[in-house]
Amino acid sequence: MSKRLEGQSALVTGAAAGIGRAIAVRLASEGARVLVADINGEGAAETAREIGASASVCHVDVTQRSSIAAMVAEAVARHGRLDVTVSNAGIMDRMPFLEMTDDFWNKVIGLNLSGAFMCGQESARQMVSQGGGGRIVFVASNSGLFGGRGRAAYGASKAGLMNLTQSMAIELAEHNIRVNAVGPGPTKTRDDQGEVPPPSVMARMPMARFGDPQEVAAVAAFLAAEESSFVTGHTYFADGGYTVAGMMEG
Ligand SMILES: NC(=O)c1ccc[n+]([C@@H]2O[C@H](COP(=O)([O-])OP(=O)(O)OC[C@H]3O[C@@H](n4cnc5c(N)ncnc54)[C@H](O)[C@@H]3O)[C@@H](O)[C@H]2O)c1
């Protein structure tokens, strides 16, 4: 494994499980010291154990500004600065549009979009004040590109996140802070998802399988590393071709 992030200070939200855990492990394997941040302390501790000495755990609720500010302060206290933030924490809850309550809408938007906004802003403020630039990586979704049944809130949150990525990239370029997103397609993060995606997904999935969290983490690591030094404002999909597929037969 290359060491593209040797000695750098990184934080990953939602790192107690799934894609966030894979990203934290990957950044650490590339030499970063990683703050494993999550609302689930037990899961975060497990991720940190998997990484070893270069990881530390931080409790965070990304719906709360004060909690996010404390997380950024913790990264700086432990590692002297903050070079990389991966804002990954999110929920994929579904509800039919006609039944969707304000509480449901606000919960999904509050975590997936407002949470990412606050993580991005608190991180960027730290990166600007310390100097030397930085990288911010969001975790979007194919659901941000097109509509989906039951996904009015989730899709809107991820579409908003991709536009936030663009606006932040423009405003932060003068500070040498790059802002990008990785867009996972259907990714196997739990045993109960089955061996292959459901037929509705397979119908437009050229690679005909789930993604592995490590395949998403590889793209996040690229976007966090100097190797992507001229890339900013983009969402890079790791989705087996799901978002480019049109007619699959004929
Ligand atoms: N798994 C997929 O197929 C898929 C596809 C596209 C996008 N994504 C996106 O990837 C990201 C990670 O998804 P996942 O499948 O690994 O999810 P997951 O549920 O396995 O992990 C999400 C993590 O976020 C944490 N979290 C939840 N609320 C939090 C809060 N308020 N503060 C801090 N942490 C909180 C959870 O404790 C958990 O550890 C999400 O943003 C999701 O939208 C996932």
Ligand as a Chemical Component Dictionary entry (heavy atoms), coordinates in Angstrom:
data_LIG
# 
_chem_comp.id                   LIG 
_chem_comp.type                 NON-POLYMER 
_chem_comp.pdbx_formal_charge   0 
_chem_comp.three_letter_code    LIG 
# 
loop_
_chem_comp_atom.comp_id 
_chem_comp_atom.atom_id 
_chem_comp_atom.alt_atom_id 
_chem_comp_atom.type_symbol 
_chem_comp_atom.charge 
_chem_comp_atom.model_Cartn_x 
_chem_comp_atom.model_Cartn_y 
_chem_comp_atom.model_Cartn_z 
_chem_comp_atom.pdbx_ordinal 
LIG N1  N1  N 0  -24.311 1.533  1.666  1  
LIG C1  C1  C 0  -24.712 2.006  0.503  2  
LIG O1  O1  O 0  -25.167 1.258  -0.383 3  
LIG C2  C2  C 0  -24.580 3.476  0.205  4  
LIG C3  C3  C 0  -24.837 3.916  -1.099 5  
LIG C4  C4  C 0  -24.726 5.265  -1.396 6  
LIG C5  C5  C 0  -24.351 6.156  -0.401 7  
LIG N2  N2  N 1  -24.106 5.709  0.857  8  
LIG C6  C6  C 0  -23.719 6.710  1.857  9  
LIG O2  O2  O 0  -22.541 6.285  2.514  10 
LIG C7  C7  C 0  -22.514 6.792  3.852  11 
LIG C8  C8  C 0  -22.267 5.635  4.803  12 
LIG O3  O3  O 0  -23.274 4.671  4.585  13 
LIG P1  P1  P 0  -23.207 3.198  5.203  14 
LIG O4  O4  O 0  -24.015 2.347  4.310  15 
LIG O5  O5  O -1 -21.816 2.846  5.523  16 
LIG O6  O6  O 0  -24.065 3.454  6.528  17 
LIG P2  P2  P 0  -23.988 2.775  7.975  18 
LIG O7  O7  O 0  -25.354 2.913  8.542  19 
LIG O8  O8  O 0  -23.367 1.419  7.907  20 
LIG O9  O9  O 0  -22.994 3.748  8.742  21 
LIG C9  C9  C 0  -23.365 5.055  9.041  22 
LIG C10 C10 C 0  -22.591 5.509  10.267 23 
LIG O10 O10 O 0  -23.001 6.842  10.595 24 
LIG C11 C11 C 0  -23.166 6.916  11.998 25 
LIG N3  N3  N 0  -24.099 8.002  12.362 26 
LIG C12 C12 C 0  -25.440 8.002  12.231 27 
LIG N4  N4  N 0  -25.948 9.138  12.729 28 
LIG C13 C13 C 0  -24.894 9.870  13.199 29 
LIG C14 C14 C 0  -24.770 11.127 13.825 30 
LIG N5  N5  N 0  -25.849 11.896 14.101 31 
LIG N6  N6  N 0  -23.537 11.574 14.179 32 
LIG C15 C15 C 0  -22.445 10.810 13.911 33 
LIG N7  N7  N 0  -22.493 9.604  13.318 34 
LIG C16 C16 C 0  -23.709 9.143  12.964 35 
LIG C17 C17 C 0  -23.697 5.555  12.404 36 
LIG O11 O11 O 0  -23.523 5.293  13.803 37 
LIG C18 C18 C 0  -22.882 4.631  11.508 38 
LIG O12 O12 O 0  -21.669 4.242  12.119 39 
LIG C19 C19 C 0  -23.849 7.500  4.067  40 
LIG O13 O13 O 0  -23.687 8.891  3.883  41 
LIG C20 C20 C 0  -24.735 6.919  2.975  42 
LIG O14 O14 O 0  -25.757 7.788  2.580  43 
LIG C21 C21 C 0  -24.228 4.399  1.200  44 
# 
loop_
_chem_comp_bond.comp_id 
_chem_comp_bond.atom_id_1 
_chem_comp_bond.atom_id_2 
_chem_comp_bond.value_order 
_chem_comp_bond.pdbx_ordinal 
LIG N1  C1  SING 1  
LIG C1  O1  DOUB 2  
LIG C1  C2  SING 3  
LIG C2  C3  SING 4  
LIG C2  C21 DOUB 5  
LIG C3  C4  DOUB 6  
LIG C4  C5  SING 7  
LIG C5  N2  DOUB 8  
LIG N2  C6  SING 9  
LIG N2  C21 SING 10 
LIG C6  O2  SING 11 
LIG C6  C20 SING 12 
LIG O2  C7  SING 13 
LIG C7  C8  SING 14 
LIG C7  C19 SING 15 
LIG C8  O3  SING 16 
LIG O3  P1  SING 17 
LIG P1  O4  DOUB 18 
LIG P1  O5  SING 19 
LIG P1  O6  SING 20 
LIG O6  P2  SING 21 
LIG P2  O7  DOUB 22 
LIG P2  O8  SING 23 
LIG P2  O9  SING 24 
LIG O9  C9  SING 25 
LIG C9  C10 SING 26 
LIG C10 O10 SING 27 
LIG C10 C18 SING 28 
LIG O10 C11 SING 29 
LIG C11 N3  SING 30 
LIG C11 C17 SING 31 
LIG N3  C12 SING 32 
LIG N3  C16 SING 33 
LIG C12 N4  DOUB 34 
LIG N4  C13 SING 35 
LIG C13 C14 SING 36 
LIG C13 C16 DOUB 37 
LIG C14 N5  SING 38 
LIG C14 N6  DOUB 39 
LIG N6  C15 SING 40 
LIG C15 N7  DOUB 41 
LIG N7  C16 SING 42 
LIG C17 O11 SING 43 
LIG C17 C18 SING 44 
LIG C18 O12 SING 45 
LIG C19 O13 SING 46 
LIG C19 C20 SING 47 
LIG C20 O14 SING 48 
# 
